Amino acid sequence: MPMIHSHSILACIRLVTVTLLFSACASFDKTNIQPGQTVRGYGFNFEVPTDTPWFAVEYGTSNRIRLSQLNDLDSYAIEVSLNRGPRRGMYPSAEIHLKAFQRHKRLERKPRGYRETHHEEWVDTRYGPECIRFNTTAIDRAGRNNREPAQVATAGITCAHPHMNNVLVRTEITRRYEPDAPAVNLDELAETLFTSLEYIQVD
């Protein structure tokens, strides 16, 4: 009979613990998340913005929470995810984090039919000492019945988790909308989302 190593058992216990914690966090109506309601994840909490309810697309099954909101001429998505930091440990400064983020951005593969028209990234220490802020705008022709492509705008931040070793937290809000949809200041919604983000100590 093969020997089961203790570190394998501990890894399994941790995995089960994380899964149970996520399941416990999701014990509310995931189809009707109200504006201002706190959404609890593994190592973070946040509040949803806008005046319209949200619903969970992915919740409690991994290191990511994804919410959506569907309207007549636009739709929104919020995604918060935990990601492993650099191999040699967390970035020593926000500037080095920014350079790594921009390098990854250049190498990132985009879906077919999706074309970015503008992107910018900068250090923003209002949210933490190593936080990077980013905005993108794009057009997307994928899955369209309309002649004109959908417009896509995204605002996000990525920060080092202050209580989890070598973990980055990426938080973003995306609006996908028709060309004739009313104008919306996505930065205002993003500010509400980002300032509500809480980093939780996980035992």
Secondary structure, DSSP 8 states (H G I E B T S, - for coil): -----HHHHHHHHHHHHHHHHHHHHT-S-TT-B-TT-EEE-SSEEEE--SSS-BEEEE-SSSSEEEEEEE-SSEEEEEEEEEEE--TTSS-SSHHHHHHHHHHHHHH----TTEEEEEEEEEE-TTS-TT-EEEEEEEEE-TT--SSS-EEEEEEEEEEE-TTSTTEEEEEEEEEEE-TTS----HHHHHHHHHHH-EE----
